[in-house]
């Protein structure tokens, strides 16, 4: 298993832990704003030594660079699709002239959920591309 695969598995674990903790906090506390503290768990994605290899001077080889680029692009594409789907759904449900008013904690939660989606799709894509063996 390569360093990139190890980092992807670790990231998926952190995302799963964060999702479980979020819904547990919502269930126990019954409050959306108080549950936002669990998003600090996403900082654990920086813990494994393999995530710091860029700072140590160990770079990616050509294959790893291609897989990393494709995985990041897949993550941003998924995020874009969810964003457009959300905007279109709100537009059709509320109407295109509607004004949305939402609390600040909900906006920040949306950003955190977006980051988790990006990390999850990027990690899954990395694992799939390494397992498939083709990167071209």
N, C-alpha and C positions, 0 to 999 in steps of 0.2 A: 504494500500500500504506500503510495507516494505521500509526500508532505501535504500536497494540495488536497488529496482525498481525506487525510486525517483531519485537516482543518475544516473541510466540508462536513464531515460527520460530526465534529465538535460543534460547528455552527448550527446544524440541524438540532442537536441536543439542546443547545441554549435556547433556540427559538421555541422548541417544544416545552421546555421548562418555563419559559416566560408566558406562553399561552396558558398552560395549566395554572400557574400562579395567578395570572390575571383573573381567570374565571373563578378560582377559589376565593380570591379577595373580594370579587364582586358578590359572590354568594354569601360570604361571611360578613362583610361590611355593609353590603347593600348600597354602596355609594360609588359612583363613577369617578369623581375627582380623587378620592382617597386611594383608589385602585391603580392610579397612574404610577405609583412608586415602584411597581413591579417591573416597569420598563427599564429600570436601572440594571436589571439582570442581563440586558443585552451587552453590557460592558464586558461580560465574560467571554465574548467572542475574541477579545484581544489577549486572553490568557495563554493559549498554547504557544510553545516556542516556535512552532512552524509558521505562525502568523507574523513573527518578527524577523523572518529571514531576510527580508529586503533591507533592513537596517544593519544586518550583519555582513552584507556584501554578497550573499548567496543569491544569485538571480535565477530566473526561470530559463529553461532551455526553450527552444523554438516550439516544441509540441505543447509544453505547459503554457506558454504565452498564448497560443492559439486557443487552447481549451479555456483558459481564463477569460480571454476576450469574448468568446462565444457564450460563456456562462453569464458574464456580466450583461451582455446584450440581451440574452433571454430573460434575465431578471428585470431589466428596464422595459422590455416589451410586455411582460406580464403586468408590471405596474401601470404602464400606459393603458393597456386593455381594461384593467380594473377601474382606473380613473375615468376613462371615457364611458365605460358602462355605468358607473355611478352618476356621472353628469347627465347622461342620456336618461337614466331611470328617474332621477329627480326632475328633470325637465318634463318628462311625460306625465309623471304623477302630480307634481305641483303646478305645472304650467310654465311656459317659457318666460313669462313676465314676473314670476314669483321672486320674492326676496327671502333669503334664508338668514335666520338669526340663530347662532349656536354659541354655547359657552366656550370660553377659551380652552378649558380642559379637553373638550371634545375635539377641537381643532388639533391640539397637540397629540391627542390619542390617535387621530387619523394619520399624522405624520409617523408616529411610532409603528402603527400597524403596517404602513407602507414600507417602512424600513425592514420590518420582519418579513413581509412578502418578498421583497427584493433579496434578502439574505437567504431565505428558504429556496426560492427558485434558482438562485445562483448556485447554491450548494447541491441541490438535486441535479441540476444540469451538469455540474462538474463531475459528480459521481457517475452519471449516465455516460458522459463522453469518455471518461477513463475506462469504464467497463466495456463500452462498445468497441473501443480500440481504434476507431477511425476519427480523425481530427481534421481532416482536410475538407 
